[in-house]
């Protein structure tokens, strides 16, 4: 697994900021983004048995 350096400005992770901008441009609501992330988190937990 590669470890990447996070570029932060004013306490914000700029990669996450860009991802959220893209989601907004696609018309996704905050709830849709949360649901998407929750699905991935749950799937990862189930896959590894955590």
C-alpha positions as CSV (number, residue, x, y, z in Angstrom):
1,X,0.0,0.0,0.0
2,X,1.4,3.4,-1.0
3,X,1.4,6.1,1.6
4,X,0.6,9.5,0.1
5,X,1.4,12.9,1.5
6,X,-1.7,14.9,2.2
7,X,-1.6,18.5,1.2
8,X,-3.5,20.6,3.7
9,X,-4.4,24.2,3.6
10,X,-6.1,25.8,6.6
11,X,-6.8,22.4,8.1
12,X,-8.6,21.1,5.0
13,X,-7.4,18.1,3.0
14,X,-7.4,19.5,-0.5
15,X,-7.9,16.1,-2.2
16,X,-11.2,15.7,-0.2
17,X,-12.2,19.3,-1.0
18,X,-11.8,18.5,-4.7
19,X,-13.7,15.3,-4.4
20,X,-16.6,17.1,-2.7
21,X,-16.6,19.8,-5.4
22,X,-16.8,17.1,-8.0
23,X,-19.7,15.4,-6.2
24,X,-21.5,18.7,-6.0
25,X,-20.9,19.4,-9.7
26,X,-22.5,16.0,-10.4
27,X,-25.6,17.0,-8.5
28,X,-25.0,14.7,-5.5
29,X,-26.5,15.9,-2.2
30,X,-24.6,15.7,1.1
31,X,-26.8,12.7,2.1
32,X,-25.9,10.9,-1.1
33,X,-22.2,11.4,-0.5
34,X,-22.6,10.2,3.1
35,X,-24.5,7.2,1.9
36,X,-21.8,6.4,-0.7
37,X,-19.0,6.7,1.9
38,X,-21.0,4.6,4.5
39,X,-21.5,1.8,1.9
40,X,-17.8,1.7,1.2
41,X,-16.9,1.7,4.9
42,X,-19.4,-1.0,5.7
43,X,-18.2,-3.1,2.8
44,X,-14.6,-2.8,3.9
45,X,-15.5,-3.7,7.4
46,X,-17.4,-6.8,6.3
47,X,-14.7,-7.8,3.9
48,X,-12.0,-7.8,6.6
49,X,-14.2,-9.0,9.5
50,X,-13.7,-5.9,11.6
